[in-house]
Amino acid sequence: MKIVILDAYTENPGDLSWKALEQFGELTVYDRTPMNDEVEIIRRINYAEIVLTNKTPINARVIDACPSMKFISVLATGYNIVDYKYAAKKGITVSNVPAYGTASVAQFAIALLLEICHHIGHHNKSVHMGKWERSQDFCYWDYPLIELAGKTMGIIGFGRIGQSTGKIASALGMRVLAYDTLISDAGKHIAEYVPLDSIYSESDVIALHCPLFPETKGIINKDSIAKMKNGVILLNNSRGPLIVEQDLADALNSGKVAAAGLDVVSTEPIHGDNPLLAAPNCVITPHISWAPKESRQRIMDCTIENVRYYTEDHPVNVINN
């Protein structure tokens, strides 16, 4: 049995091991595969039965050109890079990793918020550049500092990650509001469920933890921003297209939105003409909320189990039954 990993590097830049997959067959590992080169994607899959991918797309044309492919395991929770419905029609099972980064993604959302509140990176740099040494006072701050206790966080999308973020926000003394189409008893213990417009109007901080669906694409836009408090802080480490980026840039430029902390953008890697790059008070990181070694090890462990169960004719974490 031939197994191919199309884009191994991001999941495993060298601090983990793919060796456990060798027990299932002949393993070929590519660190990177050109995402827009279907010919090369097809060439690399070749006669493999099992294909692992993170962000390398597998569309209908690739599926048709690779008749030996029977199982695709996505090295992530999101699986939009695979035409999973067409794969099902062709008898190909597609699995994902349903939960691996709950703690790390929630932690990163709060890290973005704390950076906005305290500008720790800036102040550290200023100290190393000698500003504190030259200061006439025993301390200084170059930006207004923000205390979170007593403020309201509104979370859009209150599944595992949203709830984890809510727990941390509550521990910081924040009131937590939540909006989700599904209301859970677990969520009720963490937050008050409210309509979406209440999230916009009542929140000092809004965190996005919802998946990208047609109905959530562009959920943050000029109309929803207009409903928000002046000086709101916006966090997004879910999916970039949840935000209409020009509308957010305009709101940052006007001061309607005081600051944004983003780990995702609409096109990744980011393009130089993205309007958020020039917007004030906008912290942007390169989609790394998921990337602590502990989270990536969980991806690895779950993927190995996905492959194991497929080889035993009992596939798990299947998203295209």
Backbone torsions as a table, in degrees:
resi	resn	phi	psi	omega
1	MET	NA	130.9	-179.5
2	LYS	-98.3	134.6	179.7
3	ILE	-124.8	132.7	-179.8
4	VAL	-126.3	133.4	170.0
5	ILE	-107.3	119.7	-172.5
6	LEU	-82.2	-32.2	-176.1
7	ASP	-145.9	78.3	-170.2
8	ALA	-82.1	-22.3	-165.0
9	TYR	-65.4	-44.3	-175.6
10	THR	-62.7	-43.4	177.5
11	GLU	-68.7	-38.2	-175.0
12	ASN	-139.6	85.8	177.8
13	PRO	-77.0	5.3	177.3
14	GLY	132.7	-6.7	-177.9
15	ASP	-97.4	-0.2	175.3
16	LEU	-122.9	-174.5	-178.9
17	SER	-138.7	136.6	174.3
18	TRP	-90.6	0.3	-168.6
19	LYS	-55.8	-33.7	-177.1
20	ALA	-61.4	-24.3	179.6
21	LEU	-73.3	-18.5	-177.3
22	GLU	-67.1	-19.7	179.0
23	GLN	-68.6	-17.6	-175.4
24	PHE	-97.2	-13.1	-178.8
25	GLY	163.9	-170.0	179.8
26	GLU	-78.0	115.8	-171.9
27	LEU	-102.6	130.5	172.7
28	THR	-121.0	127.6	-175.6
29	VAL	-117.1	122.9	171.8
30	TYR	-109.7	126.8	178.0
31	ASP	-63.5	-42.0	-178.4
32	ARG	-145.0	144.4	173.1
33	THR	-127.9	132.0	179.5
34	PRO	-56.4	118.6	-171.3
35	MET	-68.8	-25.2	-176.5
36	ASN	-101.7	9.4	-177.3
37	ASP	-109.7	88.0	-177.7
38	GLU	-61.2	-36.0	-179.4
39	VAL	-60.4	-44.5	-179.6
40	GLU	-70.8	-37.1	176.5
41	ILE	-59.7	-46.1	179.8
42	ILE	-63.9	-42.5	-179.5
43	ARG	-60.9	-40.4	-177.1
44	ARG	-74.0	-36.7	175.8
45	ILE	-66.1	-45.7	174.1
46	ASN	51.3	-119.6	-176.7
47	TYR	-102.1	21.6	-179.3
48	ALA	-68.8	141.5	173.9
49	GLU	-88.9	-34.4	-178.0
50	ILE	-115.8	128.5	-179.1
51	VAL	-126.5	128.8	175.4
52	LEU	-108.2	132.8	179.6
53	THR	-142.7	149.4	173.6
54	ASN	-106.1	-67.0	-179.0
55	LYS	-120.9	-2.4	177.5
56	THR	-74.1	121.4	-173.1
57	PRO	-73.3	142.6	173.6
58	ILE	-123.7	98.8	-176.3
59	ASN	-100.6	-174.3	-175.6
60	ALA	-62.6	-37.8	-179.5
61	ARG	-65.7	-40.5	176.9
62	VAL	-64.5	-43.3	179.7
63	ILE	-59.6	-45.8	-179.2
64	ASP	-63.9	-31.8	-176.7
65	ALA	-83.8	-6.2	-176.0
66	CYS	-127.2	71.7	-174.1
67	PRO	-66.2	-16.7	178.6
68	SER	-77.4	-17.9	-175.7
69	MET	-70.4	124.3	-178.3
70	LYS	-124.1	-17.1	-176.8
71	PHE	-145.8	129.2	176.4
72	ILE	-119.6	124.2	175.9
73	SER	-113.9	118.3	-178.6
74	VAL	-85.9	129.6	-178.4
75	LEU	-83.9	50.7	-176.8
76	ALA	-172.2	175.2	173.9
77	THR	-83.6	-45.9	178.4
78	GLY	-70.6	138.8	-174.8
79	TYR	-130.0	23.2	-178.3
80	ASN	-69.6	-12.2	179.7
81	ILE	-79.3	-7.1	176.9
82	VAL	-112.4	134.2	173.1
83	ASP	-78.7	78.8	-170.2
84	TYR	-70.3	-28.6	178.4
85	LYS	-69.6	-43.0	177.0
86	TYR	-67.0	-37.8	177.4
87	ALA	-57.8	-42.0	179.1
88	ALA	-60.9	-41.0	178.8
89	LYS	-62.5	-29.5	-179.2
90	LYS	-93.3	8.2	177.0
91	GLY	77.7	22.0	-179.4
92	ILE	-101.6	125.8	177.7
93	THR	-84.0	135.7	177.7
94	VAL	-122.1	125.5	177.0
95	SER	-120.1	159.9	176.0
96	ASN	-132.8	-173.9	175.2
97	VAL	-110.4	100.3	-167.4
98	PRO	-71.9	-27.7	-177.4
99	ALA	-153.3	113.0	179.1
100	TYR	-143.1	-28.2	-170.8
101	GLY	-115.9	22.8	-176.8
102	THR	-53.9	-52.3	-176.8
103	ALA	-67.0	-44.3	-174.8
104	SER	-69.9	-38.1	-179.3
105	VAL	-69.6	-41.9	176.7
106	ALA	-63.3	-43.4	178.2
107	GLN	-59.2	-40.4	-178.0
108	PHE	-69.4	-36.9	176.6
109	ALA	-58.5	-43.9	178.7
110	ILE	-69.1	-34.6	177.1
111	ALA	-62.3	-42.1	176.0
112	LEU	-59.6	-43.4	-179.3
113	LEU	-64.2	-44.1	-178.6
114	LEU	-67.5	-34.2	175.3
115	GLU	-62.6	-41.9	177.8
116	ILE	-64.6	-39.6	-176.5
117	CYS	-72.7	-30.1	-171.5
118	HIS	-125.5	-13.0	179.3
119	HIS	50.6	49.2	-175.7
120	ILE	-62.8	-43.1	179.8
121	GLY	-59.4	-44.4	179.6
122	HIS	-63.7	-46.7	-175.9
123	HIS	-68.9	-35.0	173.8
124	ASN	-60.3	-46.2	-179.4
125	LYS	-63.3	-40.4	-178.2
126	SER	-65.7	-35.7	177.4
127	VAL	-65.0	-45.3	-179.7
128	HIS	-66.9	-21.5	177.0
129	MET	-87.1	0.0	173.2
130	GLY	98.3	4.0	-175.5
131	LYS	-66.0	-38.9	-179.5
132	TRP	-68.9	-39.6	178.2
133	GLU	-59.0	-34.3	-178.3
134	ARG	-90.2	-4.7	-173.0
135	SER	-69.3	140.5	175.5
136	GLN	-77.7	-16.9	-177.3
137	ASP	-112.8	165.3	-177.1
138	PHE	-73.5	-14.2	177.8
139	CYS	-154.0	168.6	174.8
140	TYR	-157.7	161.6	170.2
141	TRP	-143.8	136.8	-175.2
142	ASP	-92.8	-11.8	179.4
143	TYR	-134.3	153.1	171.6
144	PRO	-59.3	136.9	178.6
145	LEU	-100.2	146.2	-170.1
146	ILE	-121.5	129.2	171.7
147	GLU	-95.9	133.6	-174.1
148	LEU	-90.2	-24.6	-178.1
149	ALA	-56.7	131.5	179.0
150	GLY	89.7	-10.4	178.1
151	LYS	-90.5	168.9	-174.4
152	THR	-110.7	127.6	171.4
153	MET	-104.7	128.1	172.7
154	GLY	-105.8	128.2	-176.8
155	ILE	-115.0	121.5	178.0
156	ILE	-98.4	111.6	-172.3
157	GLY	98.6	103.0	-171.1
158	PHE	-122.1	50.4	171.2
159	GLY	-84.7	-149.2	-175.5
160	ARG	-58.1	-47.7	-176.3
161	ILE	-71.1	-43.6	178.5
162	GLY	-59.1	-41.5	179.3
163	GLN	-67.2	-37.9	178.1
164	SER	-64.4	-41.6	175.4
165	THR	-62.3	-41.2	179.6
166	GLY	-61.6	-38.3	178.5
167	LYS	-62.9	-41.9	-180.0
168	ILE	-67.6	-42.8	179.1
169	ALA	-60.7	-40.9	178.0
170	SER	-63.3	-39.8	178.5
171	ALA	-64.3	-25.4	176.7
172	LEU	-82.8	0.9	178.0
173	GLY	91.1	14.8	-178.9
174	MET	-89.8	149.0	167.0
175	ARG	-79.0	135.1	-175.4
176	VAL	-117.0	124.4	173.0
177	LEU	-111.0	151.6	-178.4
178	ALA	-138.7	145.1	170.6
179	TYR	-127.3	129.1	175.0
180	ASP	-157.8	151.2	177.9
181	THR	-72.9	-20.3	176.1
182	LEU	-113.5	127.3	-179.9
183	ILE	-105.2	126.7	-177.8
184	SER	-115.3	154.4	176.1
185	ASP	-63.9	-38.4	178.1
186	ALA	-60.6	-41.4	179.6
187	GLY	-65.1	-34.6	-179.3
188	LYS	-64.2	-25.2	178.9
189	HIS	-77.9	-13.2	-175.9
190	ILE	-107.4	-37.4	-170.9
191	ALA	-143.5	167.0	171.9
192	GLU	-96.7	119.9	177.0
193	TYR	-74.2	132.0	-178.4
194	VAL	-139.8	163.9	174.6
195	PRO	-65.3	160.0	-176.7
196	LEU	-59.1	-40.1	-179.9
197	ASP	-62.9	-30.2	177.1
198	SER	-70.5	-34.5	173.5
199	ILE	-57.9	-48.2	-178.5
200	TYR	-62.5	-45.4	-170.0
201	SER	-82.7	-25.4	-172.7
202	GLU	-104.3	-13.7	-169.7
203	SER	-89.0	138.0	168.7
204	ASP	-84.9	-28.5	177.6
205	VAL	-132.4	133.1	176.0
206	ILE	-119.1	125.4	179.4
207	ALA	-114.9	132.6	179.6
208	LEU	-97.9	120.4	175.8
209	HIS	-134.6	29.2	-179.3
210	CYS	-98.2	154.3	176.3
211	PRO	-72.3	165.1	177.2
212	LEU	-90.6	107.9	173.8
213	PHE	-123.7	166.3	176.4
214	PRO	-52.7	-36.4	-177.3
215	GLU	-78.6	-15.7	177.9
216	THR	-104.3	-11.7	178.4
217	LYS	-60.5	127.6	180.0
218	GLY	69.2	25.5	-178.6
219	ILE	-63.4	-27.5	172.9
220	ILE	-100.1	109.8	-175.6
221	ASN	-146.6	-178.0	-174.9
222	LYS	-60.5	-32.2	-179.7
223	ASP	-73.1	-44.7	179.2
224	SER	-70.1	-35.2	177.5
225	ILE	-63.5	-36.5	179.3
226	ALA	-61.5	-25.3	179.7
227	LYS	-83.4	-9.9	-174.6
228	MET	-83.7	161.8	173.1
229	LYS	-62.1	146.5	169.9
230	ASN	-64.3	133.0	179.5
231	GLY	84.2	16.2	178.4
232	VAL	-64.5	152.8	173.1
233	ILE	-108.1	133.1	-177.7
234	LEU	-116.7	133.2	178.7
235	LEU	-121.8	135.2	174.9
236	ASN	-143.7	108.4	167.8
237	ASN	-128.8	40.9	177.0
238	SER	-107.6	-80.9	178.4
239	ARG	-141.5	134.6	-175.8
240	GLY	-59.1	-44.5	-176.6
241	PRO	-68.2	0.4	171.2
242	LEU	-64.3	-19.4	-174.8
243	ILE	-115.7	134.5	167.0
244	VAL	-80.9	105.5	-164.8
245	GLU	-67.3	-36.3	178.0
246	GLN	-65.5	-37.0	178.7
247	ASP	-65.7	-40.2	177.7
248	LEU	-68.1	-40.9	177.9
249	ALA	-60.0	-42.4	177.9
250	ASP	-61.4	-40.6	-178.7
251	ALA	-69.9	-34.3	175.0
252	LEU	-68.6	-40.5	179.7
253	ASN	-65.8	-34.2	-179.3
254	SER	-83.5	-17.6	-176.2
255	GLY	90.7	-3.7	176.5
256	LYS	-56.7	-46.0	170.6
257	VAL	-98.6	120.9	-176.1
258	ALA	-69.7	-38.7	-176.4
259	ALA	-162.7	157.0	175.3
260	ALA	-134.5	140.9	173.6
261	GLY	-119.7	114.8	-171.3
262	LEU	-127.1	131.7	172.7
263	ASP	-110.1	0.6	-178.4
264	VAL	-140.9	150.4	174.3
265	VAL	-136.6	175.0	-171.6
266	SER	-67.6	-35.9	177.9
267	THR	-125.8	126.0	-176.1
268	GLU	-126.1	133.4	-1.9
269	PRO	-59.0	157.5	-176.7
270	ILE	-62.9	145.2	175.1
271	HIS	-91.2	147.9	-177.0
272	GLY	-63.1	-19.6	-180.0
273	ASP	-94.6	9.5	176.8
274	ASN	-62.0	125.4	-174.8
275	PRO	-63.8	-20.3	-178.9
276	LEU	-73.0	-20.3	178.9
277	LEU	-65.3	-28.2	-178.9
278	ALA	-101.5	-0.5	-177.5
279	ALA	-80.8	145.6	179.5
280	PRO	-74.8	154.0	173.3
281	ASN	55.0	41.3	180.0
282	CYS	-123.1	109.4	177.9
283	VAL	-89.4	123.9	-179.2
284	ILE	-127.2	125.9	175.7
285	THR	-118.6	158.9	-168.1
286	PRO	-88.1	58.1	174.2
287	HIS	54.5	59.4	-175.3
288	ILE	-121.1	10.0	178.9
289	SER	-56.3	-34.1	-173.6
290	TRP	-85.0	-6.6	-158.8
291	ALA	-92.2	-0.9	173.5
292	PRO	-54.4	149.4	-177.2
293	LYS	-56.2	-37.6	-178.2
294	GLU	-61.1	-41.8	179.3
295	SER	-67.2	-43.4	-179.2
296	ARG	-66.4	-32.2	175.4
297	GLN	-64.8	-37.4	177.2
298	ARG	-64.9	-38.1	175.3
299	ILE	-60.2	-46.8	-179.7
300	MET	-59.7	-48.6	-177.0
301	ASP	-62.2	-43.7	-178.6
302	CYS	-68.0	-38.3	179.6
303	THR	-64.8	-41.5	177.0
304	ILE	-60.0	-41.4	177.5
305	GLU	-67.5	-37.4	176.2
306	ASN	-58.1	-45.9	-179.9
307	VAL	-66.7	-43.6	-179.2
308	ARG	-57.3	-49.9	-176.9
309	TYR	-67.7	-31.9	175.4
310	TYR	-63.3	-45.1	-178.8
311	THR	-65.8	-20.5	177.9
312	GLU	-96.2	10.1	177.8
313	ASP	65.1	27.5	175.6
314	HIS	-134.8	64.6	-174.7
315	PRO	-60.5	144.3	179.8
316	VAL	-122.2	167.2	-179.2
317	ASN	53.3	36.8	-176.9
318	VAL	-80.7	131.8	-177.7
319	ILE	-109.4	2.0	-178.9
320	ASN	-133.6	45.5	176.5
321	ASN	-60.3	NA	NA
